[in-house]
Amino acid sequence: GDSGGPQLRKGRLGRWELVGVTSGPGAPDVACSAGPGLYTSAPAYADWIRKTVRRRA
């Protein structure tokens, strides 16, 4: 599958923005490539991501 893959969109200034991360297939017994995907919101975890990346840099 492609779990962990990015869901991107172009922002107002033309830059790509990460808006989601693939969590897995959105339907039982259906491959990610053949059906809907289940995504986790990246902006909802933005503070945690910043703190975690900052700690490890």
C-alpha positions in Angstrom: 0.0 0.0 0.0 1.0 3.6 0.2 0.4 4.3 3.8 2.3 7.3 4.9 2.0 8.9 1.5 1.3 12.7 1.2 -2.0 14.3 0.2 -1.0 17.7 -1.3 -2.7 20.7 -2.7 -1.5 23.9 -4.2 -1.9 26.9 -1.9 -2.9 30.4 -2.7 0.7 31.4 -3.4 1.2 28.5 -5.7 3.3 26.5 -3.2 2.5 22.8 -2.5 1.0 22.2 1.0 0.8 19.0 2.9 -2.8 18.6 4.0 -3.0 14.9 4.8 -1.1 11.7 5.2 -2.4 8.3 4.0 -3.5 6.2 6.9 -4.7 3.2 4.9 -7.5 2.0 2.6 -10.9 3.5 3.2 -12.7 0.3 2.5 -12.2 -3.2 3.8 -10.5 -5.7 1.5 -9.8 -2.9 -1.1 -6.3 -1.9 -2.1 -5.4 1.8 -1.6 -4.9 2.1 -5.4 -8.3 0.6 -6.2 -10.6 2.5 -3.8 -11.0 5.5 -1.5 -8.1 6.4 0.9 -8.3 7.2 4.6 -6.3 10.3 5.4 -5.1 11.9 8.7 -5.2 15.7 8.7 -1.6 17.1 8.7 -2.6 20.6 9.9 -4.3 19.1 13.0 -0.9 17.7 14.0 1.2 20.7 12.8 2.3 21.8 16.3 3.3 18.2 17.3 5.2 17.8 13.9 7.1 21.1 14.5 8.1 20.2 18.1 9.2 16.6 17.1 11.2 17.8 14.1 12.8 20.6 16.1 13.8 18.2 18.9 15.6 15.8 16.5 17.4 18.4 14.3 
